[in-house]
Amino acid sequence: MDADFHDIKILETSNTSIILDNGAIEEIATSFSKRAGVRVLVDGSWGFTSTDDIDAIDDALRSATTLAMQAHEKAPCTSFPIITLTGPTNIRHISKVKKDPRDVPVEEKVQLLKDIEQQMKLPQIVSTNVHYSESEIHMIYTNSEGAECESKLTRCGFGITAIAKDGDLQMGSDSRFGVCGYEIFNRYDALSLANDVATAAVQLLSAKASPGGHLPVILDPKLAGVFIHEALGHAAEADLVLEGCSILKGEMGKRIASELISVHDDPTLPEFGYYPFDDEGVLPARTTIIQDGVLNHYLHSRETAARLGFPKSGNARAQGCGIPIVRMSNTFIEEGDASFDEMVEDIQYGIYLIGSRGGQTNPGEGVFQFNAEKGRLIENGSLTTPLRNVSLSGNTLEILKNVVAVGNDLKYHSGLCGKNGQLMPVSDGAPHIMISSAMVGGSA
């Protein structure tokens, strides 16, 4: 075969999801698939194909080789030496769960969701939604270097949403997902969590509008984690750096944040973004993106590492049998030594922002806007008025440089990260962080 490198991924998956909407079963769905993805590298150009016919891998290799050659002829890429592995190339990881979700009858799962939904039936709650999902992914990866890797991972979790009404509408939501089995319901008290979600939605009905302007703020671990993932983590993905779509291009070795800030990405942590090897057969390890405020490393695939002259980081990931791209895993701000109470006491007038309802980021321009789930006014070193519809916006690097305290209470939150049409499980982690000045205001 006239190719510089090729790899083959065979993926067998099973998925089950259950959705309960206002107490009624909206969906019970189970799916199974077995598919292969094949990549071939020729003179710096990739060819990719996927197939449901696992017995036709040789045909898929020939097709991918032809596509790579055609891509090179039409739009030649600069060739690069594929980074070979110096560590283990034969990895086998079969996850063990305490309670296999497939052994739990669907009727029992539905009843649990109904019990969860009942906990949200407060007088002002007008709509509820509970969803559950489980998946098992069995991957076999081989490549032209002779690597033989195999993994089997089980993921399981649930999400809860409640909407309260009293003139206007307010929402509460939460979720828990992990690389685990049905024991996730032993790890977390879903019934108590559902009551908390409904109570939060009701309390928001009487909360006040947020003041606006540049103020001192404290971000809770959930919002701080979302910020570091969305505003910084994507900018640290080396494919965006190569494309010129990252504010971190040309900043390596420079101070880009407060010296209190260190940020890591670690696929080896037992969080939702865990994986034993990436989709290029690379054994992952912790990558320190920022160390004491200084940009230390990007996240890499084999190609981006070769093109930028960095060590590989094991961050090439793909949804299903898609094309591997540079992705985060478990990205977090390292703990500091400040307590939450100390942060509050240091603020005469500011806002405590809690939770996240999404937002927008532009890693190329370094600007962002996030909506918090709720907030609390801080006056004379104490938490006072509950706030709703609070937004946070600004320039990523300015905010990072304005961090004046990092908490000692690191927590992780799971979710799905989208990029190039692919969704991947990730976790964001952070303690409370205090920012001396940030733009806050009311959000829709």
N, C-alpha and C positions, 0 to 999 in steps of 0.2 A: 504494500500500500504506500503510495507516494504522499505521506503525511508526516508532519513533525510530532504530532501527538494526537491521541484519541482517547476518549473515555466512554463508558457504557454504564447507565444506571437503570436497574430494573426495580420497579416500585409496585408493591402490592398493598392496597389500602382498603380499609373498611371504615365506614363512618355511619354514625347514628345521631339523629337530632330529634328533639321533641320540643314543641312550642305550645305553651298554654297562654291564650289571650283572653283576658277577662273571665278566667275560670273554665273556658271551653278549649278543647283540644283543637289547635289550628293545624298542627302538622306532627306526624310521626313518620320519619323517613330514614331508610337505611340504604346505603349504596356500597358496592364493591367494585374494585377495578384492579387490573394488572396491566402495566404498560412499561415500555422501555424508552429511554431517551439516549440519543447517541450524538456526540460532538466530535468533530475532526478539525484540527488546526493545520492549515497549509499556508506557509509564507506570511504569517501574521493575520490571516483571515480565517474566521470560523465558519464551519458548516454544521447545521444542526437539523436533526429529524427525530420524530418520535413515532412509535408504532404500537399497536395492540397485539401484534403477532410476535410473541417472544421467540419463536423459532426462526424468525427472519432477521436476526441481528446482522448477519453478513450483508444482506441486501440493504439494511439501514446504514451500515458503515459505508457502503459504496455510494449510496445516495448523498450522505453527508459529505463525503470526500468531493463528489462532483459539485455540490453546492458551495463548498469552501473554495474550490478552484474557480468557479464562476464568479464568486464574490471578489476574489483577488483580481481577476481579469477586469471586472467592471469598475471597481473602486479599490485599488491596491492599498493595503495597510502596511505600515512599517513593521517588518518582521521583528520578533523578539524571542529570546531564548526561553522556552518554557521552564519554569522553576521546578526542579525535581525535588523529591523528598529525601531528607536525610534521616528522618525519624521512622517510626513503624509504618509499614505499608500494608500490613495485614491486621486489621482491626475488627473485632467482633464484639458487639454489645447488644445483649438481649435484656431489655428492661424487665424488672420483676415488680408486679404490683401486689398490694396486699389484698385487694378485692377486685377481681376481673369484672369490669362492667358488663361484659357479655354473659356473665353468669347470673345477673340480676334480671328478673322478669320485667318486661316492659310495663306491665300493670303496676308493679311496685314503683318504678320510676315515675309514672304518671301520677300515682297517689302522692308521692313525695312532692312533686311540683304543685299539686293541688293544696297540700298542707302549707307549702311556702306561700302560695297565693292568698290563702286564708289569713295569714299574718299581716297582710297589707290592707285588709278591709277596715280601715278607719273611716269615720263619718264623711270626711271631705275627699276621700279618694274616689275618683270616677273612672279610672282605667288602670289595669294591671297587666303585666306581661312577665312570664317566666320562661326562660329557654335553657335547655340542657343539651350538651353535645359530648360525644366520645369518639375517639378515633384510634386506630392502630395502623401504623405505617411500618412496613417491612421493606428495607432497602438493601440491595446488593449492588456494590459499586466496584468496577474493575477499570483498568486503563492500560495504555501501552507500556507503562513502566513496570507492569507486573503487579500492581496493587490489587489486593482482594480484601474488600471491606464489607461488613454486614452489620446492620442494626435493625432493631425492632423496638419502637417506642409507642407507648400508650399515653394519650392525652385525654383529659376529662375535665369538665367544669360546667358552670352554670352562671346565668346572668339574670338580674331582677330589675324591673322598672315599675314605678308607680307615678301616676299623675293625679295631682290634687287640684280642685277647682273651688274658687270663691270669688266670683267676678272675673278673675283671670286664671290662667293655668300655670302650675309649677310642677316640676318633675324631680324625682329622686331616682337614682340608679346605682347599682354596684354589681360586681362580678367577681368570680374566683375561678381561675383555670390553672392547671398544672400538668407537669409530666408525671402522671400518677393514674390510679384507677378510681373506682367508686369510693374508695376511702377518703376522697376529698370531702365527703359529707361528714366524716368524723373529724377531719382537720379543721373545718369551719362550721359554725353553727348557722346554717342557712335560714332557719326560722327566725332567729334573733336578727340576722342581717336584713331579712325582709321587713321586719317591723321597723328597724332603723331607717330603711329606705323610705317607707311610707311616712314615718314621722318627720323625716327631713323635708319631704315634699310639702306636707301640711305646714310646717314651720315657715317655709319660704313664702307662703301666702301673706304673712304679716311682716315679712322682712322689709327693710327700707331700701330705697335706691342708693347706689353707691356714689360717693363723692368722686369727682374727677380731678386730674392733674398729676403732677409729679410728687409722689409721696414715698416715705419709707414703707416697705412691705415685707411681710413674711409669707413664704410659699410653703404649703404643707407638703409632705413627702410625695403625694400623688401628683400634684401640679408641678413640683420641682422635677420629678421624674419625667413627666411628659415634656417639659421644657428642655431638659438635657437631651432627650431622645430626638425630638423634632427639630429644635433650633440648632443644636450642636452636632448630634450624632449623624444626621444625614450629611451635614457639611463635611464630616470626617470620612465619609465613604469615598475611597480613592477614585472610583470611576467618575464621580462628579467633579473631583479635583482635576482629573485629566481633561474633562470636557470644559473646564473653565467655569463651572457652575457652582463653585464653592468659595465662600469668604475665607476659607483656610488655605487656599492656594498661595504658596510663597511665604507662609507664616511658620513653617517648621522651625522649631528651636526658639521661637519668639514668645514673649509673654502675651497671652491673649485673655487672661482672666486673673482674678484675685489670687494671691498666693495661697489662699485658703481652699482653693478648688483643685481637686484631682478627680479625673473621670476615667473609668475603665469600661471595657466591653469584655465579657467573660462567658463564652459558651459552655464552660465546664461547670458552672453553678447549677444546682438542682432547681432551677426556675423554669418558667414556661418557654424560654428561648434556648434551652439546653439542646445540644446535639453532640454525639461522640466523635463525629468527623464531619467535615463540610461536604458540599456537593462536588468537590474536586478531590476527595480522598485525603484532605489535609487534616492532620490531628490538630484540633484547636487549642488555644491557650489564651490566658488573659492578655489583653492589649491595653496598655495605658495610653489613652488619647491625650490627656492633659496631666502633667505632674507638677504640683505646686504652682499652678497658673501658667505653665509653659507648655506649648503644643509639642507633644512628644512623638506621636505616631498617628498614621491614618489606618483605616480598616481596608484590608486588601483581599483580592483574589490572586491567583497565580499570575495572571496577566498584568494587573495593575502593579503588583509588587515588582515584576520584572521591568516594566516600563519606567517606573519611578525609582528603581534601585533600592527598594526596601525589602526587609525580610517578609515572607508570607505571614498572614495572620489567621488563616483558616476562616475567613468570613464570606466565602462564596456559597450562596444558598439559592435554592429554587423551589418554587411551589410545584409540587407534583413532579412531572417530567419536563418542566420548563427549562429555559436557559439559565444557568447559574449567573447571578449578579452579586455585587458586593452588598451585603446586608448586615445590620446589627443583630445581636443576640440578646444578652442580658446587659444592658447599659446602665451604669449607675454612678452617682456622685459619692465619693468616699466620705465616710463619717468624719465629723469634726469633734470638738469637745464642748460645744455650747449646749445648754438646755433650752427647751422651748420657753420656759418661764423667764429665763434671763433675756431672751430676745424680746419678749413682750415688754418687760420692764424697761428696756432701753429705748422704747419708742414713745414719744409724747403724743404724736398724732400720725396715724398711719392705718394700714389695712392688713388684715390677715386673710389670705386667699386660700380657699379650701376646695380641693377636687378639680376635675377638668371636664368640660363639655366640648372639647375639640377646639379647633381654630385653624389658622393658616400660617404657613412659614414659607420663606423663600431663602434657601441655603445659599443661593448665588449672590443675593443682595444683603443677606444677613438681617432681614427684618421678620417680625413675627407678630401674631395677635392670637391670644388664647382667651377662652371664656372659662371662668371658674364656676363650679357648681354653686358656691355660696361664699360668703365672707363675713368677717366681723370687724367692726371699727375698733381701732386701738386708741384709747385716750388716756393720757397720763399714766402710761405703763400698765393699763388694764384692758381686757377685752370687754367691749360694751355692745353697741347696737348690732343686731344681725342684719346682714346685707344680702341683696340678691342681684342677679344680672351684672356681675362684676367682671370686667375684662382687664387683661394685662397685655401691653404691646410695647414695642421698642426695637432696639438694635441688639442683636445677640451678644456681640462682644462688649458693648457698653454695660449691659446687664451683668455679664460675667465679671467685669472689672469692678462693679459696684457691690459685689457680695462682701458683707462685713462680718458675717457669722455663719457657721455651718454646724448643724445640730449633731447630736450623738444618738439619733434615733432612726437609723436607716431602715426603710421598708421598701418592699418590691410590689409592683402591680403588673398584672399580666394583660396582654392585648394582642391584637393583630396589626401588623405594620404593612402598609401598602406601598409598592414601588414598581413602576413599569408594568402595572397590571397584575402583579403577583402579591398575594397576602402571605405573610409568614408570622408564626408565633414568636413573640418577644416578651421581655419583661423590662420595665423601667424602674430604676431604684434611686432613692434619694432620702436624705434626712430633711428636716425643716431647714430652710435657708433664709437668711435675712439680707435684704437688699436696701442700700441706703437711699436710693431714689429710682423710681420706675413710674412709667405712665400707666395710670389706672383710670377706669371710667365705667359707665354703664354699658351693658351689652344687650343685644336683643334676646 
